[in-house]
Amino acid sequence: MSVNHTAFMKIVGLVILFFCVLLAMRWWSAHQSRRDREEEDAPAQPQRPELFVRCARCNAHVPKSLALAKGADWVCLDSQCAPSKL
């Protein structure tokens, strides 16, 4: 009878160990997914506003990325940019 009891206790121990491993894996998975969600939901760094320059031909203010430096002046890249008639 003690042989059956010892075998039964080993089986119970393995079952308990199995469920402990499952619980640890579940906890780790939940922790990882929560951390991933927090990283996705984190607000992005605010972008700095783009500088505007005045076009020397039409006097329009345009973003610096859409302008071309001509010496000390800037001109816009708009194909219909014409000198100001004012």
Secondary structure, 3 states (H helix, E strand, C coil): CHHHHHHHHHHHHHHHHHHHHHHHHHHHHHHHHHHHHHHHHCCCCCCCCCCEEEECCCCCEEEHHHEEEECCEEEECCCCCCCCCC
